[in-house]
Amino acid sequence: MNLPAALPDEFFVKVTPGAARTEVVAWADGVLRVRLHASPRDGMANRALLELLSEHTGILRSAFCIVRGLKSRLKRVRKGKS
């Protein structure tokens, strides 16, 4: 599954941490669903999410910011300047 070509500047991500593998599952109704192998402890899943977004978009990891939901499975992510 690939991300849409025109990823919005802000979007929601539904995260499933502790999965068997890291992958993008779906993009529907403005929500990106991903599975992350990383556990949710100590922010490891949040870092893995930003790395996954960077790999799939070709944009630097530092350009993505989680603006809401640091300790939740539903996160709001901003692309670009924060």
Buried (B, 14 or more C-beta within 10 A) or exposed (E): EEBEEEBEEBBBBBBBBEBEEBBBEEBEEEEBBBBBBBEBEEEBBBBBBBBBBBEBBEBEBEBBBBEEBEEEEEBBBBBEEE
